Amino acid sequence: MTDFSQTRAAFDLPEGVIYLDGNSLGPLPRSAAERVARMMTQEWGRLLIRGWNEAGWYVQPRRVGDRIAPLIGAEPGSVVMGDTLSVKVFQALSAAVEMRPERRVILSDSGNFPSDLYVAQELVAALDRGADRGVDRGVDREPDLGLELRIVAPEEVEAAIDDSIAVTLLTEVDYRTGRLHDMAALTARAHAAGALTIWDLAHSAGALPVRLAEAGADFAVGCTYKYLNGGPGAPAFIYVDPRHADAARPALAGWMGHAAPFAFDPHWTPASGIERMRVGTPPVLALTALEAALDIWEGVSLDALRQESIRLSEAFIAAVAARLPGLPLASPREPERRGSQVSFRHPDAYAIVQALIARGVIGDFRAPDIMRFGFTPLYLTLVETEKAADLLADVVLTEAWNQPEYRIRAQVT
Ligand SMILES: Cc1ncc(COP(=O)(O)O)c(C=O)c1O
C-alpha cells in the first residue's frame, strides 16, 4: 500500500497553495535543497576536481538513469541522463533514421509537442542539405531518397503506419489535452510494418505506469522537471532498447559518449551501449537535486499512483461539470484514455487561469484556449481537488477573471 500522506510530507509546498501544475514543474522535495547544499560544500567545496572520481560525478548520469528505469519499465543499464529533452529527441531520431536507411518517412502527429516537430523538421532539412553536398555520414541512403516528416491527426496515426515509415515520433500523453496513445498497440503496429518507434514520455514518466520493455519500444526520451520533480531545467533521459544500443549512432556525439573519453582521440568511437548517448559534461548540481527527488519514489506503486490520479481527475471533472455544465472538456472523458492531466477550453482561458492563481490554485494555460490542470497523487489530495474545482467554478460564474490585470500575458504561460 502506498502511503500518499507520507509522500506529500516529502515536499515543501507553500501554505495555502493548491498545486495543479506538477505536469509542468514539480514542486521542491524537502531533501533536495539540503542534498544540493551538501554536494556543493562537501563535494565541490572540499574535493574540487577529485569529485568526478571520488564523489561519483562521472558515473552519475548512468546511476540516475538506473533509478529512472523502473519508473518507465526499462531494463537496467538502458537509460542515461543529460542535456534537455529536445536534444535527446534529436539523438534518438537521428539514430533511428540511420537504422532504416531504405525508408524515407518520419511519422508524427499534430498533437506532438512543437519542439519535437522542430527537431524533426530541421533534421530532415540538414540531412537533405548533407545529401546535396555529398556529405558522407557512412550511411547507404540513396541520394534521391530525401527524408520527409509526415504529420497526421493523433487518431490517424495507426492507419498511417505503413512500410514507408522509418520511425514514428510520438508523445505518449498529449501536452494540451492529456490524450493517451496506446504505446503497446502502436509499437506492435510499427514493428509489423518494419518501422522503429520513439516515445516522448515527458507527460508519462512519474504520471502513470510505462512499460517500455514490455511494449518493445525502440527509443524513449523524457524530462525530469515535471512529474519526477527534479527542478527547473532538470536534465532529460534517453532510453535505447538494449537490442539496438550498440548499433544506434546519435548524430550529436560528444566526448563523454566516446569509448575512451580520456584518450582524447580526434575520431569518435562510440562507447558501448547506452553510454554513447552521453554528450558532454553532465549537470552535476541538477542531477543531485533529481537524485534526492527520486528517493520519494521508493515504495510507491505506480499502479496505486495511477488509481489515485484517476480518482482525483474524475472527481475534478465531476465537480466542474456539476457547476459549469457548458464548459467544454478538452481531455478524453474516459480516464483510461488520459494521462494525469485534465484540460478545459474557454475563450478567456488565460485570464481565468490568472484569476485562479490569484486565489491560490495554480494551473496553466496553453494557447489558444486551454486551461490545464495536473493531478499528482504524490502531494495532491481529494479535498484540494474539490476545492480547486469550486474555485474554478466561482471564477467563471462570477466573471472574476474579467479584470485587466488578468489579461496581461507573461513570457511563460
Ligand atoms: C512533450 C514534450 N516534448 C518536449 C519538450 C521539450 O523539452 P525541453 O525543453 O526539456 O527540451 C516538452 C517540454 O515541456 C514537452 O512537454
The ligand as an SDF file (V2000), in Angstrom:
LIG
                    3D

 16 16  0  0  0  0  0  0  0  0999 V2000
    6.1810   16.5230  -24.7590 C   0  0  0  0  0  0  0  0  0  0  0  0
    7.3540   17.4380  -24.6800 C   0  0  0  0  0  0  0  0  0  0  0  0
    8.4060   17.2260  -25.5040 N   0  0  0  0  0  0  0  0  0  0  0  0
    9.4820   18.0370  -25.4810 C   0  0  0  0  0  0  0  0  0  0  0  0
    9.5670   19.1140  -24.6100 C   0  0  0  0  0  0  0  0  0  0  0  0
   10.7840   19.9860  -24.6280 C   0  0  0  0  0  0  0  0  0  0  0  0
   11.5820   19.7280  -23.5250 O   0  0  0  0  0  0  0  0  0  0  0  0
   12.9080   20.5340  -23.2160 P   0  0  0  0  0  0  0  0  0  0  0  0
   12.5100   21.9790  -23.0530 O   0  0  0  0  0  0  0  0  0  0  0  0
   13.4140   19.9700  -21.9200 O   0  0  0  0  0  0  0  0  0  0  0  0
   13.8640   20.3430  -24.3320 O   0  0  0  0  0  0  0  0  0  0  0  0
    8.4960   19.3510  -23.7230 C   0  0  0  0  0  0  0  0  0  0  0  0
    8.5430   20.4770  -22.7780 C   0  0  0  0  0  0  0  0  0  0  0  0
    7.6860   20.7050  -21.9780 O   0  0  0  0  0  0  0  0  0  0  0  0
    7.3610   18.5020  -23.7690 C   0  0  0  0  0  0  0  0  0  0  0  0
    6.3080   18.7110  -22.9740 O   0  0  0  0  0  0  0  0  0  0  0  0
  1  2  1  0
  2  3  1  0
  2 15  2  0
  3  4  2  0
  4  5  1  0
  5  6  1  0
  5 12  2  0
  6  7  1  0
  7  8  1  0
  8  9  2  0
  8 10  1  0
  8 11  1  0
 12 13  1  0
 12 15  1  0
 13 14  2  0
 15 16  1  0
M  END
$$$$
